Amino acid sequence: MERPKLFPLRDIDAFGSVEIQDAIDVAPELFGFRDAVGTIIQAIHGLPEALDCELRQIEVYLGRAGGAAELLKNRWKVRLKSFDSAPSTHAMALFRSSTARLRRGGWERAAHRIIGALKRNSALCCANAVAGSNGAWPAARQTTIYLVARKKPGRAGEISDASVNRAIRELMDERDIDSDALVEAGRLIPNRFATLDLEVAEVPRFDLEPESNALACRESDCDYPARPGNFGFCGYHRRVSSEQKCREPGCRFAPHPRNYGFCRRHR
C-alpha cells in the first residue's frame, strides 16, 4: 500500500497536478465520522518524525476542498501564506468523502466542537489545531479533507489521560456528535503509537540543460524539457487544449496517461 505523502509547501509550485491528484487518489474514501476522527489523529501523530520535531511543537490546520488537484493546491497556497510562509509548512490529503455526506452529517461542525473542547481542557496532543470553515460547499460530488502543518516554536509538553477524559465527557452531552467518534478520540489521543506512516514527497528536479534529443516544454518561454506522460509539458506546466480534454462529455480536465482518453475522475 502506498504511503500518504506530505508535500513541502515552500516547493509546491514544483509539483504538477498529476502528483497531487495521485495523493488524492491514495487518500482513503471514508463513510463514517468515527473513521475520519481516527484518521486525523493518527496523521497528526505521524507528523513529528516527518517534520523532525516534538508533537507539542506542531500547529495543524484542517480544511476541505473540491476533489480537483488544482483546487487543493490553491487551498494549500492560501494556508502557506497564512502561516507566514514558514519553511516547515507541509500539507497532505487526509481522506475523501461524499460532499453530501459531509454536509448532512455535520462533520465540519462536529470537528469544531471537538477541537474546542480539547483546547478548553488542555487536551490537544499538538501545539494547536484549527478546523477551517471554507465557505460554500463545492459543487463536486466528492470533497477532499486535507491537513496543513508547521513547526511552532515553543516548549514541548505532555497531556494527561485525565485532561482528555474531561474533554470527552464534556462532549458526550452533544447529541449530534457521534458517540463512537468520541470514544475513538479518547482512545487514540493519548496513544502516541497510533500513527500513520507518512512520507515526505520528493521535490521534482528538472535539468535546465535538456539533452539534445529531448523535447522542449510546449509552454512558451520555458527552457525545461517535456516530462513523459505530461502531454508535451514539463512538470511545472500543463495546459488543457481543445484536443487534450477528457472524453467524458462536459469535462474540461486533461486525460490521464493510460486511461484511454479519460481523466482520473472518469471511467
PEZI-V898060 format. One line per field, one symbol per residue. phi: phi as a letter, one per 30 degrees, with the letter a starting at -180 (. if undefined). psi: psi as a letter, one per 20 degrees, with the letter a starting at -180 (. if undefined). burial: I if it has 24 or more other ideal C-beta (glycine too) atoms within 12 Angstrom, else O. A space follows every 10 residues. Layout:
phi: ???
psi: ???
burial: ???
This chain:
phi: .dddcccddd cdddcddddd ddddddddcc bbdedddddd dddddddedd chadedcccb bcbbaedddd ddddddddde dddhheeddb baddacaded dddddidddd dddddddddd chcddcdabb cdcciddddd dccccbbbbb dbelddbbcc eddddddddd dddddccedd dddddddced cdcdbcdcbd ddddbbddcd ddcdddeddd iccdddceic hicdddbabc cecbceddei dcdddceich icdddbi
psi: ppqqpppoii khiiprhggh hhhghhpqoq iqhghggggg ghgghihghh ilrqhjjppp ppaqqriqgh ggghghhghg ghjkkphipq qqogrqrpgh ggghikhggh gggggghhgh jljpirgqpp oqokbqqqiq hqqpprppqq poprpqaqrq hghghggghh ihiohjpohh hgggghhhgi niinqqoqpp pppppppinq qhjqqqqipq kpiqqqppjk kjqaihqpqo rhjlqqippi pjqqqppjkk jqaiir.
burial: OOOIIIIIIO IIOIIIIIII IIIIIIIIII OOIIIIIIII IIIIIIIIOI IOOOIIIIII IIIIIIIIII IIIIIIIIII OOIOOIOIII IIIIIIIIIO IIOOIOIIOI IOIIIOIIIO IOIIIIIIII IIOIOOOIOI OIIIIIIIII IIOOOOOOIO OOIIIOIIOI IOOOOOIIOO IIOIIIOIII OOOIIIOIOI IOOIOIOOOO OOOOOIIOOO OOOIIIIOOI IIIIIIIIIO OOOOOIOOOO OOIIIIOOOO OOIIIOO
